[in-house]
Amino acid sequence: MKIEVLGAGCPKCEALAAGVRAAVEKLGLDAEITKVTDIIEITSRGVMVTPALVVDGQVKSCGRVLSPDEIQGMLA
Amino acid sequence: MAKHNNCFTGPTLLFACSGAADVGEVADLVARQLTRDGVGKMSCLAGLAGRVDGILASTQAAERVLAIDGCDMDCGRQVLELAEVEGFGHIRVTDLGFEKGGTDATDDTVAKVAEKAWSLLDQADNGEDKA
C-alpha cells in the first residue's frame, strides 16, 4: 500500500501525517508513507485544498485533519 | 488560491463552462481573470464531469464555489449539481445583457462580467448568499 500526505508542511498537514502513521501501526499495514510538499506535484493531482490523503493513487480526502477512525476506515 | 500557514485552506474555486459559444469564451476568460486578480482559483469543470477524484474532493472541501455559465444551458451549474456540490454561487453571461452569438470576448466584456462575479462573492462574504 502506498500512502501519500499532500501539503506544504503546515501544522494540519503534520497532524494528518502523524495520524496516518498511527493508523498504519495500529492496523499493522505494510505501507509506504510519503509526504508530498511540492505545490506543482500537489496540484497535478487536482488537489487544491490541503492537507490531502492519497491511498494507492486515489485521493481520499482534502482539506481536513481526519480523525483516527476516519483514517483507519480509509486504509482498511 | 487562499493560503494560510503554508497550507491551502478553504479557497474559492471558480468553474467556467468554457463553452464553444462566444459567451462560453467570456465565461472562461472571466474565471482566468479572477484567478489572476486573486479572487479565487479557476478549477476544471471537465475534471468534475470526469469524476477526477482530486478535483471532486477539493471542490467539496472548498469554502466557496462559483459557477460561471455563458448561456441558459447552464452546463457549469449542472455539472456541479451532478457532483453533489451544494451552496455554490452562479452567474450567467447572457443574464448580464450579452447575447449568445453576438458578443465579442473583449476586455471590456470580461471586466463587466468579472465585476458581477466579484460582487456576488462579496455578498457571500457578507452573509447575503451561500456562494
Backbone of each chain as ProteinMPNN parsed JSONL, in Angstrom:
{"seq_chain_A": "MKIEVLGAGCPKCEALAAGVRAAVEKLGLDAEITKVTDIIEITSRGVMVTPALVVDGQVKSCGRVLSPDEIQGMLA", "coords_chain_A": {"N_chain_A": [[0.853, -1.2, 0.0], [0.518, 2.188, -0.853], [0.814, 5.253, 0.607], [0.099, 8.654, 0.571], [0.644, 11.862, 1.904], [-0.483, 14.95, 1.23], [0.63, 18.241, 1.207], [1.845, 21.486, 2.132], [3.297, 21.552, 4.438], [2.236, 22.572, 6.761], [0.904, 22.879, 10.171], [-1.521, 21.396, 10.141], [-1.134, 19.584, 8.078], [0.997, 18.147, 9.118], [-0.264, 17.04, 11.321], [-2.114, 15.353, 10.098], [-0.374, 13.586, 8.833], [0.856, 12.419, 11.048], [-1.339, 11.147, 12.154], [-1.854, 9.288, 10.179], [0.456, 7.696, 10.269], [0.106, 6.581, 12.821], [-2.246, 5.146, 12.42], [-1.474, 3.264, 10.509], [0.355, 1.81, 11.984], [-1.305, 0.82, 14.01], [-3.091, -0.765, 12.563], [-1.367, -2.56, 11.535], [-0.276, -2.48, 8.951], [1.44, -3.033, 5.861], [2.9, -0.55, 4.618], [3.932, 2.166, 2.567], [4.73, 5.358, 3.428], [4.502, 8.604, 2.277], [5.373, 12.028, 2.208], [4.169, 14.681, 0.367], [5.223, 17.686, -0.706], [5.617, 19.472, -2.702], [4.241, 22.031, -4.568], [3.496, 22.03, -7.253], [3.407, 19.327, -7.814], [1.377, 18.597, -6.075], [-0.892, 20.029, -7.055], [-1.055, 18.884, -9.515], [-2.412, 16.609, -9.106], [-4.947, 17.437, -9.051], [-5.609, 18.457, -6.673], [-6.573, 21.055, -4.635], [-7.026, 21.912, -2.159], [-5.59, 21.544, 0.937], [-4.721, 19.764, 4.015], [-4.239, 16.719, 2.115], [-5.192, 13.339, 1.596], [-3.899, 10.555, 0.022], [-4.373, 7.385, -1.219], [-2.902, 4.643, -2.569], [-2.829, 5.988, -5.026], [-5.333, 7.142, -5.219], [-7.271, 9.931, -4.442], [-8.398, 10.436, -1.298], [-9.283, 12.246, 0.596], [-9.648, 15.762, 1.174], [-8.524, 18.808, 2.606], [-8.999, 18.448, 5.325], [-8.146, 17.539, 8.704], [-8.161, 14.369, 9.412], [-10.045, 12.19, 11.577], [-8.814, 9.594, 13.819], [-10.421, 7.286, 13.466], [-11.583, 7.789, 10.968], [-9.334, 7.785, 9.311], [-8.416, 5.169, 9.63], [-10.573, 3.821, 8.521], [-10.308, 4.53, 5.871], [-7.997, 3.274, 5.172], [-8.352, 0.656, 5.629]], "CA_chain_A": [[0.0, 0.0, 0.0], [1.256, 3.449, -0.917], [0.024, 6.334, 1.207], [0.733, 9.966, 0.426], [0.014, 13.012, 2.566], [-0.176, 16.122, 0.403], [0.504, 19.525, 1.899], [3.107, 22.224, 2.108], [4.029, 21.387, 5.688], [1.621, 23.327, 7.862], [0.556, 22.001, 11.297], [-2.589, 20.447, 9.782], [-0.526, 18.515, 7.276], [1.784, 17.328, 10.041], [-1.207, 16.284, 12.15], [-2.651, 14.261, 9.289], [0.709, 12.604, 8.64], [1.016, 11.687, 12.314], [-2.496, 10.27, 12.274], [-1.679, 8.187, 9.219], [1.478, 6.795, 10.823], [-0.505, 5.864, 13.948], [-3.23, 4.192, 11.886], [-0.73, 2.18, 9.862], [0.92, 0.975, 13.049], [-2.399, 0.128, 14.703], [-3.671, -1.784, 11.674], [-0.317, -3.497, 11.14], [-0.217, -2.49, 7.492], [2.72, -2.891, 5.169], [2.606, 0.643, 3.807], [4.95, 3.191, 2.357], [4.116, 6.669, 3.665], [5.293, 9.68, 1.674], [4.822, 13.38, 2.286], [4.364, 15.426, -0.878], [5.144, 19.109, -0.358], [5.79, 20.303, -3.894], [2.937, 22.552, -4.971], [3.196, 21.582, -8.619], [3.023, 17.921, -7.714], [0.065, 18.526, -5.404], [-1.967, 20.49, -7.931], [-1.161, 17.981, -10.668], [-3.404, 15.574, -8.753], [-6.251, 18.081, -8.974], [-5.836, 18.852, -5.276], [-6.449, 22.494, -4.418], [-7.252, 22.155, -0.731], [-4.78, 20.602, 1.698], [-3.998, 18.551, 3.645], [-4.98, 15.704, 1.374], [-4.737, 11.961, 1.793], [-3.97, 9.764, -1.202], [-4.08, 5.974, -0.952], [-2.71, 3.903, -3.826], [-3.111, 6.853, -6.161], [-6.693, 7.706, -5.188], [-7.456, 10.994, -3.45], [-9.462, 10.029, -0.382], [-9.785, 13.367, 1.389], [-8.968, 17.05, 1.017], [-8.899, 19.947, 3.431], [-9.361, 18.128, 6.715], [-7.359, 16.624, 9.531], [-9.111, 13.284, 9.646], [-9.985, 11.529, 12.879], [-8.2, 8.251, 13.714], [-11.374, 6.318, 12.896], [-11.73, 8.071, 9.543], [-8.113, 7.33, 8.622], [-8.403, 3.701, 9.612], [-11.597, 3.395, 7.572], [-9.822, 4.731, 4.509], [-6.848, 2.398, 4.931], [-8.727, -0.756, 5.83]], "C_chain_A": [[0.884, 1.243, 0.0], [0.353, 4.574, -0.413], [0.798, 7.635, 1.061], [-0.076, 11.016, 1.175], [0.48, 14.245, 1.81], [-0.395, 17.406, 1.202], [1.865, 20.166, 2.01], [3.874, 22.162, 3.421], [3.491, 22.183, 6.859], [1.282, 22.361, 9.004], [-0.551, 20.996, 10.967], [-2.044, 19.271, 8.984], [0.262, 17.568, 8.175], [0.867, 16.466, 10.907], [-1.796, 15.115, 11.368], [-1.603, 13.174, 9.083], [0.906, 11.773, 9.904], [-0.133, 10.71, 12.511], [-2.39, 9.061, 11.357], [-0.647, 7.182, 9.75], [0.898, 5.952, 11.96], [-1.475, 4.795, 13.448], [-2.54, 2.996, 11.237], [-0.165, 1.223, 10.907], [-0.184, 0.161, 13.731], [-2.969, -1.009, 13.869], [-2.643, -2.826, 11.233], [-0.142, -3.602, 9.64], [1.219, -2.416, 6.992], [2.535, -1.74, 4.186], [3.819, 1.555, 3.711], [4.265, 4.55, 2.492], [5.05, 7.751, 3.14], [4.597, 11.009, 1.89], [5.178, 14.117, 0.998], [4.163, 16.907, -0.574], [5.256, 20.029, -1.571], [4.421, 20.725, -4.452], [2.533, 22.085, -6.365], [2.72, 20.135, -8.606], [1.641, 17.771, -7.09], [-1.058, 18.905, -6.373], [-2.121, 19.596, -9.165], [-2.117, 16.829, -10.385], [-4.82, 16.143, -8.738], [-6.563, 18.593, -7.583], [-5.566, 20.347, -5.116], [-6.703, 22.878, -2.977], [-6.453, 21.105, 0.035], [-5.069, 20.748, 3.19], [-4.89, 17.568, 2.89], [-4.355, 14.335, 1.625], [-4.963, 11.179, 0.509], [-3.544, 8.338, -0.87], [-4.046, 5.223, -2.272], [-3.188, 4.713, -5.03], [-4.479, 7.5, -6.172], [-6.795, 8.747, -4.072], [-8.663, 10.642, -2.585], [-10.083, 11.209, 0.35], [-8.97, 14.611, 1.09], [-9.442, 17.998, 2.11], [-9.233, 19.664, 4.877], [-8.274, 17.312, 7.39], [-8.334, 15.538, 9.972], [-8.957, 12.717, 11.055], [-9.301, 10.172, 12.715], [-9.148, 7.233, 13.081], [-11.537, 6.523, 11.389], [-10.517, 7.553, 8.767], [-8.108, 5.813, 8.531], [-9.431, 3.159, 8.617], [-11.122, 3.52, 6.136], [-8.665, 3.799, 4.164], [-7.232, 0.922, 4.997], [-9.172, -1.392, 4.526]], "O_chain_A": [[1.859, 1.338, 0.746], [-0.731, 4.807, -0.948], [1.985, 7.712, 1.38], [-1.304, 11.057, 1.096], [1.673, 14.547, 1.754], [-1.455, 17.624, 1.788], [2.897, 19.496, 1.987], [4.992, 22.669, 3.505], [4.203, 22.438, 7.83], [1.364, 21.146, 8.821], [-0.525, 19.868, 11.458], [-2.437, 18.123, 9.186], [0.205, 16.348, 8.016], [1.176, 15.31, 11.194], [-1.959, 14.019, 11.905], [-1.91, 11.984, 9.151], [1.101, 10.56, 9.83], [0.067, 9.587, 12.975], [-2.786, 7.953, 11.718], [-0.858, 5.971, 9.685], [1.166, 4.754, 12.051], [-1.522, 3.686, 13.98], [-2.975, 1.855, 11.397], [-0.198, 0.003, 10.744], [-0.019, -1.03, 13.995], [-3.291, -2.077, 14.389], [-2.994, -3.844, 10.637], [0.111, -4.686, 9.113], [2.088, -1.815, 7.623], [2.071, -1.936, 3.063], [4.609, 1.687, 4.645], [3.328, 4.853, 1.753], [6.225, 7.812, 3.502], [3.376, 11.108, 1.769], [6.34, 14.167, 0.596], [3.061, 17.33, -0.224], [5.015, 21.231, -1.467], [3.571, 19.889, -4.761], [1.367, 21.782, -6.617], [1.764, 19.769, -9.29], [0.84, 16.936, -7.51], [-2.051, 18.188, -6.494], [-3.185, 19.558, -9.783], [-2.578, 16.154, -11.306], [-5.779, 15.428, -8.449], [-7.654, 19.106, -7.336], [-4.478, 20.835, -5.422], [-6.602, 24.051, -2.617], [-6.623, 19.908, -0.195], [-5.617, 21.772, 3.599], [-6.115, 17.585, 3.01], [-3.149, 14.208, 1.837], [-6.071, 11.143, -0.025], [-2.474, 8.119, -0.303], [-5.038, 5.175, -3.0], [-3.856, 4.196, -5.925], [-4.766, 8.323, -7.042], [-6.453, 8.483, -2.92], [-9.793, 10.56, -3.067], [-11.267, 11.182, 0.688], [-7.776, 14.541, 0.796], [-10.612, 17.991, 2.491], [-9.704, 20.551, 5.588], [-7.58, 16.513, 6.76], [-9.215, 15.771, 10.8], [-7.876, 12.761, 11.643], [-9.215, 9.653, 11.602], [-8.731, 6.417, 12.26], [-11.62, 5.559, 10.628], [-10.66, 6.958, 7.699], [-7.828, 5.246, 7.474], [-9.185, 2.154, 7.951], [-11.488, 2.714, 5.282], [-8.388, 3.562, 2.988], [-6.521, 0.057, 4.484], [-9.524, -2.571, 4.502]]}, "seq_chain_B": "MAKHNNCFTGPTLLFACSGAADVGEVADLVARQLTRDGVGKMSCLAGLAGRVDGILASTQAAERVLAIDGCDMDCGRQVLELAEVEGFGHIRVTDLGFEKGGTDATDDTVAKVAEKAWSLLDQADNGEDKA", "coords_chain_B": {"N_chain_B": [[-5.495, 31.479, -4.968], [-6.425, 30.766, -1.708], [-4.155, 31.007, 0.978], [-2.881, 29.852, 3.881], [-0.689, 29.748, 6.561], [1.169, 28.221, 5.102], [-0.482, 26.354, 3.967], [-3.04, 25.179, 1.838], [-6.082, 26.297, 2.364], [-9.551, 26.268, 2.372], [-10.163, 27.595, -0.227], [-11.595, 29.812, -2.726], [-13.175, 28.385, -5.334], [-13.394, 28.479, -8.849], [-15.501, 27.793, -11.523], [-15.804, 27.672, -14.896], [-18.012, 27.446, -17.702], [-16.757, 27.412, -20.1], [-17.587, 27.105, -22.701], [-18.275, 26.449, -26.26], [-19.456, 28.585, -27.542], [-19.503, 32.186, -28.042], [-20.163, 33.47, -25.632], [-19.46, 31.499, -23.868], [-16.742, 31.558, -24.141], [-16.292, 34.037, -23.006], [-17.041, 33.466, -20.349], [-15.007, 31.682, -19.657], [-12.738, 33.34, -19.876], [-13.298, 35.179, -17.887], [-13.125, 33.635, -15.544], [-10.415, 33.078, -15.602], [-9.378, 35.655, -15.413], [-10.282, 36.436, -12.876], [-8.854, 34.644, -11.36], [-6.244, 35.522, -11.836], [-6.496, 37.95, -10.573], [-6.613, 37.209, -8.0], [-8.965, 36.608, -6.751], [-10.07, 34.119, -6.648], [-9.601, 30.645, -7.467], [-9.328, 29.247, -10.552], [-10.78, 26.21, -11.454], [-11.142, 22.922, -12.949], [-13.826, 22.302, -14.887], [-14.28, 20.171, -16.555], [-12.862, 18.223, -15.252], [-14.424, 17.784, -13.016], [-16.724, 16.761, -14.248], [-15.603, 14.498, -15.282], [-15.172, 13.056, -13.064], [-12.767, 13.198, -11.613], [-10.825, 12.321, -8.95], [-9.284, 13.976, -7.189], [-10.048, 16.555, -7.896], [-12.783, 16.471, -7.419], [-12.809, 16.011, -4.613], [-11.463, 18.269, -3.684], [-13.182, 20.298, -4.511], [-15.459, 19.779, -3.03], [-14.455, 20.383, -0.569], [-13.943, 23.028, -0.655], [-14.175, 26.427, 0.418], [-15.81, 28.309, -0.836], [-17.662, 28.21, -3.859], [-17.968, 29.073, -7.227], [-19.947, 29.099, -10.085], [-19.621, 29.88, -13.471], [-21.509, 30.48, -16.078], [-22.041, 30.582, -19.61], [-24.456, 30.694, -21.071], [-28.036, 29.985, -20.96], [-28.123, 27.256, -20.937], [-26.71, 26.339, -18.879], [-24.508, 24.604, -18.232], [-22.303, 24.498, -16.525], [-23.431, 24.871, -13.953], [-25.018, 22.586, -13.879], [-23.157, 20.5, -13.975], [-21.852, 20.869, -11.535], [-23.989, 20.354, -9.816], [-24.479, 17.666, -10.398], [-22.181, 16.65, -9.357], [-22.728, 16.812, -6.773], [-22.181, 19.118, -5.343], [-22.88, 21.597, -3.063], [-24.627, 24.677, -2.36], [-23.372, 26.575, -3.995], [-22.359, 29.569, -5.759], [-23.735, 31.297, -8.633], [-23.455, 32.62, -11.858], [-24.563, 33.992, -14.984], [-23.611, 34.702, -18.205], [-25.287, 35.631, -20.266], [-27.341, 36.69, -18.833], [-26.542, 39.154, -18.202], [-26.918, 40.985, -20.131], [-25.647, 40.304, -22.453], [-25.576, 38.87, -25.646], [-25.936, 35.567, -26.816], [-23.951, 34.47, -29.394], [-23.636, 36.951, -30.359], [-21.694, 38.391, -29.102], [-18.625, 39.813, -28.526], [-15.611, 38.661, -27.142], [-14.309, 40.769, -25.529], [-11.952, 42.824, -23.676], [-13.416, 44.64, -22.208], [-15.951, 43.468, -21.99], [-15.303, 41.15, -20.551], [-14.409, 42.348, -18.202], [-16.774, 43.496, -17.23], [-18.388, 41.263, -16.649], [-16.747, 39.986, -14.84], [-16.794, 41.826, -12.779], [-19.396, 41.521, -11.873], [-19.262, 38.908, -10.929], [-17.434, 39.234, -8.894], [-18.893, 40.894, -7.242], [-20.951, 39.177, -6.457], [-19.53, 37.308, -4.954], [-18.621, 38.963, -2.948], [-21.033, 39.549, -1.698], [-21.527, 37.064, -0.646], [-19.485, 36.942, 1.202], [-20.456, 38.744, 2.978], [-22.489, 37.412, 4.07], [-24.827, 37.344, 2.637], [-25.396, 35.537, 0.755], [-24.908, 32.121, -0.334], [-22.673, 31.576, -1.759]], "CA_chain_B": [[-5.804, 30.435, -4.004], [-6.173, 31.191, -0.336], [-3.022, 30.285, 1.521], [-2.685, 30.203, 5.273], [0.283, 28.9, 7.242], [1.735, 27.3, 4.115], [-1.431, 25.294, 3.659], [-4.163, 25.66, 1.048], [-7.301, 26.017, 3.098], [-10.778, 26.978, 2.045], [-10.11, 28.557, -1.321], [-12.743, 29.986, -3.589], [-12.923, 27.719, -6.614], [-14.176, 29.043, -9.945], [-15.719, 26.858, -12.628], [-16.427, 28.282, -16.068], [-18.476, 26.452, -18.666], [-15.748, 27.4, -21.175], [-18.265, 26.526, -23.853], [-17.809, 26.792, -27.603], [-20.044, 29.854, -27.976], [-18.76, 33.379, -27.611], [-20.39, 33.733, -24.206], [-18.654, 30.499, -23.166], [-15.378, 32.102, -24.139], [-16.279, 35.099, -21.992], [-17.049, 32.81, -19.033], [-13.661, 31.149, -19.449], [-11.8, 34.451, -19.651], [-13.617, 35.777, -16.582], [-12.54, 32.783, -14.494], [-8.955, 33.263, -15.63], [-9.09, 36.998, -14.916], [-10.492, 36.425, -11.422], [-7.726, 33.911, -10.789], [-5.089, 36.444, -11.851], [-6.763, 39.019, -9.606], [-6.544, 36.653, -6.647], [-10.313, 36.464, -6.189], [-10.289, 32.686, -6.447], [-8.733, 29.807, -8.284], [-10.072, 28.507, -11.564], [-10.59, 24.769, -11.483], [-11.51, 22.318, -14.228], [-15.18, 21.746, -14.951], [-14.178, 18.848, -17.188], [-12.4, 17.3, -14.211], [-15.599, 17.413, -12.207], [-17.572, 15.889, -15.064], [-14.884, 13.241, -15.443], [-15.068, 12.444, -11.738], [-11.365, 13.119, -11.175], [-11.025, 12.293, -7.501], [-8.682, 15.127, -6.525], [-10.857, 17.746, -8.174], [-14.035, 16.287, -6.678], [-12.599, 16.186, -3.171], [-11.103, 19.669, -3.435], [-14.367, 21.137, -4.691], [-16.356, 19.576, -1.889], [-13.821, 20.958, 0.624], [-13.723, 24.461, -0.863], [-15.015, 27.318, 1.227], [-16.801, 28.899, -1.734], [-17.579, 27.749, -5.251], [-18.763, 29.901, -8.141], [-20.085, 28.614, -11.461], [-19.801, 30.956, -14.443], [-22.038, 29.905, -17.306], [-22.211, 31.522, -20.703], [-25.848, 30.814, -21.51], [-29.01, 29.351, -20.073], [-27.984, 25.797, -20.869], [-26.222, 26.153, -17.5], [-23.71, 23.38, -18.145], [-21.473, 24.549, -15.316], [-24.291, 24.616, -12.79], [-25.479, 21.194, -13.87], [-22.035, 19.619, -13.613], [-21.67, 20.989, -10.084], [-25.083, 19.656, -9.135], [-24.256, 16.218, -10.551], [-21.072, 16.301, -8.457], [-23.277, 16.957, -5.42], [-21.642, 20.303, -4.684], [-24.032, 22.353, -2.569], [-24.463, 26.046, -1.893], [-22.446, 27.35, -4.82], [-22.891, 30.728, -6.446], [-23.905, 31.061, -10.071], [-23.792, 33.739, -12.73], [-24.763, 33.6, -16.385], [-23.195, 35.857, -19.021], [-26.42, 36.167, -21.028], [-28.211, 37.44, -17.916], [-25.952, 40.471, -17.967], [-27.145, 41.813, -21.305], [-24.827, 39.864, -23.59], [-26.326, 37.92, -26.465], [-25.196, 34.414, -27.328], [-23.765, 34.593, -30.839], [-23.456, 38.357, -30.733], [-20.848, 39.013, -28.082], [-17.174, 39.654, -28.668], [-14.947, 38.479, -25.846], [-13.366, 41.873, -25.371], [-11.536, 43.109, -22.3], [-14.497, 45.35, -21.537], [-16.981, 42.484, -21.646], [-14.767, 40.309, -19.475], [-14.367, 43.158, -16.98], [-18.146, 43.674, -16.712], [-18.85, 40.004, -16.052], [-15.899, 39.749, -13.66], [-17.285, 42.705, -11.721], [-20.602, 40.886, -11.333], [-18.826, 37.744, -10.15], [-16.806, 39.771, -7.681], [-19.985, 41.398, -6.411], [-21.646, 38.029, -5.878], [-18.67, 36.735, -3.914], [-18.632, 39.923, -1.836], [-22.289, 39.322, -0.981], [-21.36, 35.833, 0.13], [-18.636, 37.29, 2.346], [-21.274, 39.492, 3.929], [-23.561, 36.553, 4.549], [-26.051, 37.573, 1.888], [-25.587, 34.441, -0.178], [-24.153, 30.955, 0.085], [-21.601, 31.307, -2.727]], "C_chain_B": [[-5.488, 30.94, -2.601], [-5.04, 30.364, 0.259], [-2.791, 30.756, 2.945], [-1.69, 29.222, 5.879], [0.843, 27.822, 6.308], [0.788, 26.18, 3.721], [-2.573, 25.891, 2.852], [-5.447, 25.305, 1.788], [-8.429, 26.891, 2.583], [-10.709, 27.965, 0.906], [-11.481, 28.752, -1.96], [-12.396, 29.35, -4.926], [-13.911, 28.222, -7.66], [-14.278, 28.02, -11.073], [-16.442, 27.585, -13.752], [-16.897, 27.185, -17.01], [-17.469, 26.308, -19.803], [-16.323, 26.809, -22.456], [-17.781, 27.077, -25.184], [-18.319, 28.151, -28.067], [-19.225, 31.039, -27.461], [-18.953, 33.688, -26.13], [-19.675, 32.688, -23.33], [-17.205, 30.938, -23.081], [-15.253, 33.203, -23.083], [-16.22, 34.479, -20.591], [-15.659, 32.295, -18.685], [-12.678, 32.268, -19.1], [-12.042, 35.13, -18.304], [-12.99, 34.953, -15.459], [-11.023, 32.963, -14.446], [-8.565, 34.641, -15.087], [-9.225, 37.048, -13.391], [-9.37, 35.667, -10.714], [-6.496, 34.804, -10.737], [-5.25, 37.544, -10.812], [-6.73, 38.512, -8.166], [-7.899, 36.484, -5.976], [-10.602, 35.007, -5.844], [-9.33, 31.925, -7.331], [-9.602, 29.05, -9.272], [-9.748, 27.021, -11.451], [-11.195, 24.227, -12.775], [-12.898, 21.701, -14.177], [-15.145, 20.348, -15.575], [-13.708, 17.807, -16.179], [-13.528, 16.861, -13.305], [-16.482, 16.441, -12.979], [-16.933, 14.517, -15.237], [-14.647, 12.516, -14.138], [-13.614, 12.237, -11.311], [-11.345, 13.313, -9.658], [-10.463, 13.514, -6.777], [-9.498, 16.393, -6.712], [-12.201, 17.652, -7.446], [-13.849, 16.594, -5.202], [-12.264, 17.631, -2.845], [-12.324, 20.576, -3.54], [-15.308, 21.007, -3.503], [-15.778, 20.176, -0.606], [-13.649, 22.471, 0.507], [-14.676, 25.291, -0.013], [-16.136, 27.922, 0.39], [-16.573, 28.364, -3.139], [-18.486, 28.656, -6.092], [-18.755, 29.272, -9.529], [-20.345, 29.816, -12.367], [-20.234, 30.314, -15.759], [-22.189, 30.988, -18.367], [-23.676, 31.763, -21.025], [-26.769, 30.011, -20.609], [-29.048, 27.826, -20.189], [-27.396, 25.391, -19.514], [-25.403, 24.873, -17.314], [-22.855, 23.354, -16.871], [-22.28, 24.232, -14.072], [-24.681, 23.145, -12.727], [-24.366, 20.213, -13.512], [-21.794, 19.676, -12.105], [-22.767, 20.248, -9.324], [-24.908, 18.135, -9.236], [-23.12, 15.735, -9.648], [-21.467, 16.472, -6.989], [-22.585, 18.058, -4.629], [-22.837, 21.176, -4.297], [-23.653, 23.791, -2.24], [-23.517, 26.895, -2.724], [-23.152, 28.548, -5.452], [-22.939, 30.484, -7.947], [-24.19, 32.371, -10.789], [-23.83, 33.244, -14.174], [-24.494, 34.842, -17.239], [-24.39, 36.474, -19.74], [-27.431, 36.899, -20.138], [-27.728, 38.873, -17.72], [-26.026, 41.352, -19.213], [-26.32, 41.434, -22.521], [-25.55, 38.747, -24.334], [-25.428, 36.779, -26.937], [-25.128, 34.509, -28.849], [-23.549, 36.021, -31.291], [-22.56, 39.115, -29.769], [-19.376, 38.755, -28.387], [-16.551, 39.572, -27.284], [-13.873, 39.538, -25.668], [-12.994, 42.046, -23.9], [-12.664, 43.769, -21.52], [-15.603, 44.389, -21.103], [-16.534, 41.616, -20.476], [-14.782, 41.085, -18.155], [-15.76, 43.313, -16.372], [-18.65, 42.404, -16.033], [-18.039, 39.697, -14.788], [-16.367, 40.598, -12.481], [-18.533, 42.109, -11.062], [-20.218, 39.683, -10.462], [-18.235, 38.196, -8.816], [-17.881, 40.232, -6.7], [-20.722, 40.248, -5.713], [-20.826, 37.409, -4.751], [-18.583, 37.659, -2.706], [-19.905, 39.76, -1.005], [-22.184, 38.082, -0.11], [-20.512, 36.101, 1.37], [-19.431, 37.995, 3.433], [-22.486, 38.697, 4.409], [-24.873, 36.722, 3.815], [-26.35, 36.453, 0.913], [-24.756, 33.267, 0.321], [-22.988, 30.651, -0.851], [-20.29, 31.019, -2.039]], "O_chain_B": [[-4.409, 31.475, -2.35], [-4.982, 29.15, 0.06], [-2.534, 31.937, 3.178], [-1.833, 28.009, 5.727], [0.971, 26.658, 6.69], [1.226, 25.159, 3.191], [-3.029, 26.994, 3.15], [-5.846, 24.141, 1.828], [-8.269, 28.096, 2.387], [-11.167, 29.097, 1.063], [-12.4, 27.959, -1.756], [-11.425, 29.743, -5.572], [-15.103, 28.371, -7.391], [-13.277, 27.458, -11.517], [-17.564, 28.059, -13.573], [-16.272, 26.13, -17.113], [-17.333, 25.238, -20.396], [-15.636, 26.106, -23.197], [-16.998, 28.024, -25.243], [-17.682, 28.799, -28.898], [-18.381, 30.904, -26.576], [-18.019, 34.116, -25.453], [-19.33, 32.97, -22.183], [-16.53, 30.717, -22.076], [-14.256, 33.292, -22.367], [-15.438, 34.918, -19.747], [-15.193, 32.453, -17.556], [-11.894, 32.156, -18.157], [-11.103, 35.599, -17.66], [-12.396, 35.506, -14.534], [-10.428, 32.995, -13.369], [-7.559, 34.782, -14.392], [-8.386, 37.631, -12.704], [-8.986, 36.015, -9.597], [-5.789, 34.845, -9.73], [-4.268, 38.017, -10.24], [-6.809, 39.3, -7.224], [-7.973, 36.244, -4.771], [-11.293, 34.709, -4.87], [-8.375, 32.483, -7.872], [-10.5, 28.305, -8.881], [-8.583, 26.631, -11.364], [-11.7, 24.991, -13.597], [-13.115, 20.696, -13.5], [-15.892, 19.458, -15.168], [-14.11, 16.645, -16.244], [-13.585, 15.709, -12.877], [-16.932, 15.43, -12.44], [-17.625, 13.504, -15.328], [-13.992, 11.475, -14.111], [-13.277, 11.214, -10.716], [-11.791, 14.341, -9.148], [-11.093, 14.033, -5.855], [-9.624, 17.204, -5.795], [-12.693, 18.649, -6.917], [-14.627, 17.341, -4.609], [-12.729, 18.163, -1.838], [-12.481, 21.509, -2.752], [-15.878, 21.991, -3.032], [-16.519, 20.448, 0.339], [-13.251, 23.123, 1.472], [-15.818, 24.907, 0.236], [-17.272, 28.033, 0.849], [-15.442, 28.102, -3.549], [-19.617, 28.958, -5.71], [-17.699, 28.953, -10.076], [-21.187, 30.662, -12.066], [-19.435, 29.691, -16.458], [-22.432, 32.154, -18.057], [-24.093, 32.904, -21.229], [-26.332, 29.429, -19.616], [-29.915, 27.18, -19.599], [-27.56, 24.257, -19.064], [-25.595, 24.148, -16.338], [-22.71, 22.314, -16.229], [-21.866, 23.426, -13.239], [-24.674, 22.535, -11.658], [-24.604, 19.216, -12.831], [-21.558, 18.646, -11.473], [-22.503, 19.596, -8.313], [-25.161, 17.41, -8.274], [-23.091, 14.578, -9.228], [-20.648, 16.299, -6.087], [-22.418, 17.959, -3.413], [-23.703, 21.453, -5.127], [-22.51, 24.083, -1.888], [-22.921, 27.84, -2.207], [-24.366, 28.544, -5.651], [-22.276, 29.587, -8.467], [-25.06, 33.139, -10.379], [-23.224, 32.233, -14.529], [-25.083, 35.9, -17.015], [-24.502, 37.697, -19.818], [-28.277, 37.642, -20.636], [-28.43, 39.7, -17.138], [-25.295, 42.334, -19.337], [-26.299, 42.165, -23.511], [-26.065, 37.807, -23.729], [-24.308, 37.002, -27.397], [-26.161, 34.617, -29.509], [-23.308, 36.276, -32.471], [-22.66, 40.335, -29.64], [-18.946, 37.606, -28.49], [-16.916, 40.318, -26.375], [-12.68, 39.236, -25.657], [-13.635, 41.49, -23.008], [-12.853, 43.504, -20.333], [-16.124, 44.485, -19.991], [-17.29, 41.38, -19.534], [-15.131, 40.533, -17.111], [-15.918, 43.268, -15.152], [-19.265, 42.464, -14.968], [-18.58, 39.211, -13.795], [-16.343, 40.153, -11.333], [-18.701, 42.186, -9.845], [-20.786, 39.477, -9.389], [-18.503, 37.616, -7.764], [-17.792, 39.993, -5.496], [-21.069, 40.34, -4.535], [-21.372, 37.031, -3.714], [-18.484, 37.194, -1.57], [-19.871, 39.822, 0.224], [-22.684, 38.05, 1.014], [-20.776, 35.565, 2.446], [-19.142, 37.876, 4.624], [-23.383, 39.23, 5.062], [-25.92, 36.297, 4.304], [-27.423, 36.414, 0.312], [-23.995, 33.397, 1.28], [-22.378, 29.586, -0.753], [-19.284, 30.772, -2.704]]}, "name": "protein", "num_of_chains": 2, "seq": "MKIEVLGAGCPKCEALAAGVRAAVEKLGLDAEITKVTDIIEITSRGVMVTPALVVDGQVKSCGRVLSPDEIQGMLAMAKHNNCFTGPTLLFACSGAADVGEVADLVARQLTRDGVGKMSCLAGLAGRVDGILASTQAAERVLAIDGCDMDCGRQVLELAEVEGFGHIRVTDLGFEKGGTDATDDTVAKVAEKAWSLLDQADNGEDKA"}
